[in-house]
Amino acid sequence: MKHILIIVVLLLTCTFANAQFNIGIRAGYNSSLSANNIGSVFDGTYNLNSVQGEMWNNFHVGAFARIFMKRLYIEPAVLYSLEKKEYQVSINDASNPDLSKVVDIKTIDVPILLGIKLLDLKIANVRAFAGPKLRFDAGSTPSTSDMSEFVSDVKKANLGLEMGAGIDVLMFALDLRYNLISNMYETKLENVKFDPASTFVVSLAWKLF
């Protein structure tokens, strides 16, 4: 058994010794646009004004590493993510028109992506990737105390899937990602509708080295 472990360690050491490493910082925009409401882009409901209104409330920032093995790569990251999420209350809207239904979602996201270079040029390349995404609550709160009765439980952690494509130009990388993940929030009230947390994300990275 010890000999097998030694062989495995040597193989991993040789593999990563020949691998190319990138470490950098990443920041971007968490849209409220999901696959379910993507039609709103074409009918004008979701437009540039929507993006501008969300820009300061929906963002992520953090660090990442990228380990290349020829055309394949592994990319773990740790990101602080903030989103404002509005929930629809189907019955109480009429009786409580001024009730706030906005929750500040604060999470620590840990995506671990497996990617491949589709086009590899000297100064630029095009990539595709997918992998699991761990999400941990980092102090999410209702925007007002009135919302507390509608949020009966905040999940401490959640697991989803992240996929997308990106382009690298020199030391910069631009990604378009889609998060397939359920909501961090649960409720016992049947009249509260929770929108899925699956959304499109735009991310810009700077490879420090």
WOBELJO-V225858 format. One record per pair of residues at least 6 apart in sequence whose ideal C-beta (glycine too) atoms are under 8 Angstrom apart, sorted by the first residue. I is the first residue (numbers start at 1). J is the second residue. Records with the same first field share a line. If there is no record, write none. Layout:
# WOBELJO-V225858
I=J / J
This chain:
# WOBELJO-V225858
15=69
16=67
18=69
19=67 / 68 / 69
20=67 / 68
21=65 / 66 / 67 / 68 / 209
22=65 / 66 / 68 / 207 / 209
23=63 / 64 / 65 / 66 / 207 / 208 / 209
24=63 / 64 / 66 / 171 / 173 / 205 / 206 / 207 / 208 / 209
25=61 / 62 / 63 / 64 / 205 / 206 / 208
26=60 / 61 / 62 / 63 / 64 / 77 / 79 / 203 / 204 / 205 / 206
27=59 / 60 / 61 / 62 / 203 / 204 / 205
28=59 / 60 / 61 / 175 / 201 / 202 / 203 / 204
29=51 / 54 / 55 / 58 / 59 / 201 / 202 / 203
30=54 / 58 / 59 / 60 / 81 / 82 / 83 / 199 / 201
31=51 / 54 / 58 / 199 / 200 / 201 / 202
32=46 / 50 / 54 / 58 / 83 / 85 / 199
33=40 / 41 / 46 / 199 / 200
34=195 / 196 / 198 / 199 / 200
35=178 / 198
36=196
37=46
40=46
41=47
54=84
57=82 / 83 / 84
58=82 / 83 / 84
59=81 / 82
60=79 / 80 / 81 / 82 / 109 / 201 / 203
61=79 / 80
62=77 / 78 / 79 / 80 / 109
63=77 / 78
64=75 / 76 / 77 / 78 / 205
65=75 / 76 / 77
66=73 / 74 / 75 / 207
67=73 / 74 / 75
71=116 / 117 / 120
72=114 / 115 / 116 / 117
73=114 / 115 / 116 / 117 / 127
74=112 / 113 / 114 / 115
75=111 / 112 / 113 / 114 / 115 / 129 / 131
76=110 / 111 / 112 / 113
77=109 / 110 / 111 / 113
78=108 / 109 / 110
79=108 / 109 / 110 / 111
80=106 / 107 / 108 / 109 / 138
81=105 / 106 / 107 / 108 / 109 / 135
82=104 / 105 / 106
83=104 / 105
84=102 / 103 / 104 / 105 / 143
85=102 / 103 / 105 / 183 / 195 / 197
86=101 / 102 / 103 / 195
87=101 / 102 / 103 / 150 / 185 / 192 / 193 / 194 / 195
88=101 / 192 / 193 / 195
89=96 / 99 / 101 / 150 / 191 / 192 / 193
90=191 / 192 / 193
91=191
92=99 / 191
93=99
96=146
99=146 / 147
100=142 / 143 / 144 / 146 / 147
101=147 / 150
102=142 / 143 / 147
103=140 / 141 / 142 / 143 / 147 / 151 / 185
104=140 / 141 / 142 / 143
105=140 / 184 / 197
106=137 / 138 / 139 / 140 / 141
107=135 / 136 / 137 / 138 / 140 / 184
108=135 / 136 / 138
109=133 / 134 / 135 / 136
110=133 / 134 / 135 / 136
111=131 / 132 / 133 / 134 / 162
112=131 / 132 / 133 / 134
113=129 / 130 / 131 / 162
114=129 / 130 / 131
115=127 / 128 / 129 / 130
116=127 / 128 / 129
117=125 / 126 / 127
118=125 / 126 / 127 / 128
119=125 / 126
123=169 / 170
124=167 / 168 / 169 / 170
125=167 / 168
126=165 / 166 / 167 / 168
127=165 / 166 / 167 / 168
128=164 / 165
129=163 / 164 / 165 / 166
130=161 / 162 / 163 / 164
131=161 / 162 / 163
132=159 / 160 / 161 / 162
133=159 / 160 / 161 / 162 / 179 / 181
134=157 / 158 / 159
135=157 / 158 / 159 / 160 / 181 / 184
136=156 / 157 / 158
137=154 / 155 / 156 / 157 / 184
140=154 / 184 / 185
142=148 / 150 / 151
149=189
150=187 / 189 / 192
151=185 / 187
152=186 / 187 / 188 / 189
153=185 / 186 / 187
154=184 / 185 / 186
155=184 / 185 / 186
158=181 / 182 / 184
159=181
160=179 / 180 / 181 / 182 / 197 / 198
161=179 / 180 / 181
162=177 / 178 / 179 / 180
163=177 / 178 / 180
164=175 / 176 / 177 / 178 / 201
165=175 / 176
166=173 / 174 / 175 / 176 / 203
167=173 / 174
168=207
171=206 / 207 / 208
172=204 / 205 / 206 / 207
173=204 / 205 / 206 / 207
174=202 / 203 / 204 / 205
175=201 / 202 / 203 / 204 / 205
176=200 / 201 / 202
177=200 / 201 / 202 / 203
178=198 / 199 / 200 / 201
179=197 / 198 / 199 / 200 / 201
180=198
181=196 / 197 / 198
182=196 / 197
183=194 / 195 / 196 / 197
184=197
185=194
186=194
187=194
